[in-house]
Amino acid sequence: MASTCRAVIANLRTLQNPSFTRFPPCIPLTSRFFAVKQGFSSLRLNSNSSSFRRRSTKASMAEIVTPKSKGKVKVFDTEEDLAVALAKYAADLANKVTQERNSFTVVFSGGSLVKSLRKLVEQPYIDSVDWSKWHVFWVDERVVPKDHPDSNYLLAYNEFLSKVPIPAGNVYAINEALSAKGAADDYETCLKHLVKTKTLDQSQTTGFPKFDLMLMGMGPDGHIASLFPEHPLVQENEKWVASIKDSPKPPPERISFTLPVINSSANIALVVAGASKASAVYTALADVLNSEVLPVQLVAPEGELTWFLDKEAA
Ligand SMILES: O=C(O)C(O)[C@@H](O)[C@H](O)[C@H](O)COP(=O)(O)O
């Protein structure tokens, strides 16, 4: 098992990109922490209807009160405001978890989510976060070379990983030299090894790995990770990581965490911006009865769910 993980890490290190191993070896870490104060107003969503009540109007952010199972819903005037708040949320959580456990396991999706993390790689967080404790995973990945424009790894590398001093050995990319099924099995073996070595927590309730934070986007059709509406992969409840060869969103070959892994998380942030997502957001939050349940409606983590929406998506 260990060799699988080593293979993944070695694979990463041999990435063509010459700057890959050039993480600043030791950016001085400080305990400074800067909270970004924002104006705040509040909206209420009746649990049995879709009517919203705004409690205060001063603001770039509003919070919708929903039944507990729906999580916290934060709505921002702009995607820029959303990005500011998301950075503070992730940094606060990372700092809290690292103080408790000396490591922080975080999972990225692909898509626009990574761009929404741009404020996290700026001041004050670049100095106040202990990046050496971060362990980075992907909730789904396209089975393409790491330097391919479709690679979620490449996206995260360009927008995030190349800008912060996370040790290369703490970044767990897939082995894309394998088939989709091989890459999924290999990633699952890697996760099992990390659970054994206690780098990665395990849910006492489900036995699945329990990540500290999953940062996920959502597609306009309500898909999350590579779990698409009406696709049998949504039903997978034994595997930790599964493969898909017919993804409706290109490219077709991908690997994905399964729903029970997603739902064993300590925290999930669903980050959704843009009008094209509004219908799926509405379906998920207002509990619209439809014949087909969207994958996003099945997100119900063991811990906390927080939605970060911009006005258009909400
Ligand atoms: O395709 C991937 O790799 C994903 O991880 C996928 O689940 C993505 O997060 C959503 O499709 C949202 O993508 P956008 O935010 O770009 O719409």
The ligand as an SDF file (V2000), in Angstrom:
LIG
                    3D

 17 16  0  0  0  0  0  0  0  0999 V2000
  -15.7280   18.5970  -13.6490 O   0  0  0  0  0  0  0  0  0  0  0  0
  -15.1120   18.4890  -12.5980 C   0  0  0  0  0  0  0  0  0  0  0  0
  -13.9530   18.1640  -12.5310 O   0  0  0  0  0  0  0  0  0  0  0  0
  -15.8150   18.7400  -11.3230 C   0  0  0  0  0  0  0  0  0  0  0  0
  -15.1610   18.5550  -10.1640 O   0  0  0  0  0  0  0  0  0  0  0  0
  -17.2100   19.1450  -11.3170 C   0  0  0  0  0  0  0  0  0  0  0  0
  -17.9830   18.5260  -10.3520 O   0  0  0  0  0  0  0  0  0  0  0  0
  -17.2700   20.6610  -11.1630 C   0  0  0  0  0  0  0  0  0  0  0  0
  -16.9330   21.0330   -9.8530 O   0  0  0  0  0  0  0  0  0  0  0  0
  -18.6490   21.1470  -11.4970 C   0  0  0  0  0  0  0  0  0  0  0  0
  -18.9440   20.7450  -12.8080 O   0  0  0  0  0  0  0  0  0  0  0  0
  -18.7520   22.6380  -11.4280 C   0  0  0  0  0  0  0  0  0  0  0  0
  -17.9020   23.2030  -12.3610 O   0  0  0  0  0  0  0  0  0  0  0  0
  -18.0170   24.7460  -12.6790 P   0  0  0  0  0  0  0  0  0  0  0  0
  -17.9420   25.4470  -11.3710 O   0  0  0  0  0  0  0  0  0  0  0  0
  -16.8540   25.0780  -13.5680 O   0  0  0  0  0  0  0  0  0  0  0  0
  -19.3260   24.9480  -13.3450 O   0  0  0  0  0  0  0  0  0  0  0  0
  1  2  2  0
  2  3  1  0
  2  4  1  0
  4  5  1  0
  4  6  1  0
  6  7  1  0
  6  8  1  0
  8  9  1  0
  8 10  1  0
 10 11  1  0
 10 12  1  0
 12 13  1  0
 13 14  1  0
 14 15  2  0
 14 16  1  0
 14 17  1  0
M  END
$$$$
